């Protein structure tokens, strides 16, 4: 009998997302149910967006939840390396194979040419897609261009008619017409593979038997299936899990919900409760009990109990469940866990270095630095009244700062400072105009320990959460204002 092997394959391009944990959890339970292996692979082929910090945060967050993997970039294993950026030579070999078998071909189109091609297709009312022009080049022409070192990508051939049947464990056979599928780029000009090639090669070489992934990948499954066929490899079983949704049923997004696992860790959720809640996203225990542990989920796991209706990730329900977990602990354990959460050594050190010079007794620490231990703060609305700014300018300034901070790839004090500076300058204001607003929003008070250091310590999620809350307190921002301010920001910053 084959050993079941599943994997999570996150791209390290941002915060550790609750959606990653949800997919990891189901892959983990599925593998463990069959006594199989769950592995972790980092898909960092997008060199521009991927970074090691994000990778570390993803590993830390999954570990915090109690999900473990038997192979991965940190623990090694027989199929390594487990980071795609370290496997370029492997992909090159397989690309060569596809080209020599006639399943893939070099394409020399420049960005301008492709843009023009798409514009013409638009004008004719067609869906823009690669038109296969490189396939019309003669063999000699291609060889000459290659010999001359002309920049090129490698694309895969796709059938022009018929349908691809995607066998999905939850949906049965899903048909995708081939004329909806583009001749996907498999290798970029820089010689690095795209997701499609790397994903197929790695799942095959790493012996993955079942691929459980988010529903958003269903439409591109046809390309993967075709690649398996081209290589003559057995297709793993595919399962596209229903996407997590905001309470308004839209796809779970940062704009409407907190999506970062670190946020939930920071504001004192128990990892057991988070896993339990994620386990209830589209799945239920046979006896319908709401509270269960990871071991209990593994023990009762059954894929056929996954339902396709979009599961709603609702922070209120999560909080309710977390409350159950907290209350069910013996008080000694509760006290210990509370202490562990509040006084993580690294965090405590950072706070201590901010408050030490400003207190005469330990008891003063709480009033000075209590905001480090809460989720939100409750500033008095009067703290946002400014001598120099109108109330509209106050909201605009805060919204602009929030937008800019939200998209920062790096969270450090000097980057935070320069971000705020750029925004104030774009509004022809000064740094001093912004500071009282930041104090109020972040610490809940008119002054406190350094607010910029505090923002760095609190982290991006909590900082942005508080800025959102402050904006809500000030009446929120209308869609019209958002549009207007976004345009201004794009022009000026
Ligand atoms: N790297 C992809 C992601 O970030 C993996 C998709 C898959 O599981 O195939 O979601």
Boltz pocket constraint, residues with backbone or C-beta under 6 A from the ligand:
constraints:
  - pocket:
      binder: B
      contacts: [[A, 7], [A, 9], [A, 10], [A, 11], [A, 43], [A, 199], [A, 212], [A, 213], [A, 214], [A, 217]]
      max_distance: 6.0
